[in-house]
Amino acid sequence: MGNRSTADPDGLLAGRGPGAGAAAGLAGPGAAALIGGVLLIGAVLAGNSLVCVSVATERALQTPTNSFIVSLAAADLLLALLVLPLFVYSEVQGGAWLLSPRLCDALMAMDVMLCTASIFNLCAISVDRFVAVAVPLRYNRQGGSHRQLLLIGATWLLSAAVAAPVLCGLNDVRGRDPAVCRLEDRDYVVYSSVCSFFLPCPLMLLLYWATFRGLRRWEVARRAKLHGRAPRRPSGPGPPSLAPPAPCLPQDPCGPDCAPPAPGPPQGPCGPDRAPPAPGLPQGLRGPNCATPVPGLPPDSCDSNCAPPDAVRAAALPPQTPPQTRRRRRAKITGRERKAMRVLPVVVGAFLLCWTPFFVVHITQALCPACSVPPRLVSAVTWLGYVNSALNPVIYTVFNAEFRNVFRKALRACC
């Protein structure tokens, strides 16, 4: 972002003007910059395109977290298409800018906007995940896609707002050196650095810390709740839901053509130890001597004459999804989200590792005009920041099995 910006009046790349660029040409550092730039652009385009295609075509990857990952990949793709070619061109020329100042302003604006969009997308993920953990009921009731589109749209609008002053003439200052492409206004350098990095980074880290802390507490509570409600299994074999069968009577007293019971104390249709069928019970739930067999009970067992009372009452209830099945289904969905969230600390860590040196150097030059920062250091930290755009697809491949499987399928199809 603003990789050729400076705060000193002589310019960040003093001594690297057109003459130096013409002398360098494609020899030495210029050739290395060209080769490295081509490889970097190719890696960013290939990796992030594969991320977008994978999420769009693979249903298992279509999670709330991955929608923000696609937005982050889109920012990296635009960086590779709009910023990196001109940056590499300037590096090949020894740091000199031989194109028009208007194109330089457009490059600076795109550089600021796309770098800001990257970190704002990471912040949007942290906000979405924090809300999902802090208020899960409200989060699930509201439309997920609508909320994600709103966050992504706000991310890009705020990024454009941070970069807009460059396109509004802020870079047109008196005595501007046309041979150097940089941000000319020192106050804007501080403003963009604070808005794009130093303000959102602590907020993002705080939200991620609160999210994963709340997630750990939720997991502990869920396990304790499931453990407390776990049904006791019987020691012997057999279905646990059925009560032990009552003593059976011979087939004779209740044959297929069962006559009305003789006068006397009321008895069940199959003997005194059997309960009569429940009133209003459908015929299909009664035993063979009461009407038809009970579904699921073997006809040759002693229970075939009539269903036990507990089994009859259980069968009379409407069919419901077992609680364990519902819990397993919910666990599967949240497990997929947890897999997507597991890669986020690595993505955030890589982003901070790559971009922190650049912003430290960037704001140091703006706040300390007397400080002498070597141009090679500025070039090195700028390259390091751009390398981050190629790292994210590698991180997804290493730390997410679903991304890894989809990438393998895509590579096999291409080969």
Secondary structure by P-SEA (a helix, b strand, c coil): cccccccccccccccccaaaaaaacccaaaaaaaaaaaaaaaaaaaaaaaaaaaaacccccccaaaaaaaaaaaaaaaaacccaaaaaaaaaacccccccaaaaaaaaaaaaaaaaaaaaaaaaaaaaaaaaaacaaaaaaccaaaaaaaaaaaaaaaaaaaaccccccccccccccccccccccaaaaaaaaaacccaaaaaaaaaaaaaaaaaaaaaaaaaaaaaaabbbbbccccccccccccccccccccccccccccccccccccccccccccccccccccccccccccccccccccccccccaaaaaaaaccccccaaaaaaaaaaaaaaaaaaacaaaaaaaaaaaacaaaaaaaaaaaacccbbbbaaaaaaaaaaaaacccaaaaaaaaccaaaaaaaaaaaaaac
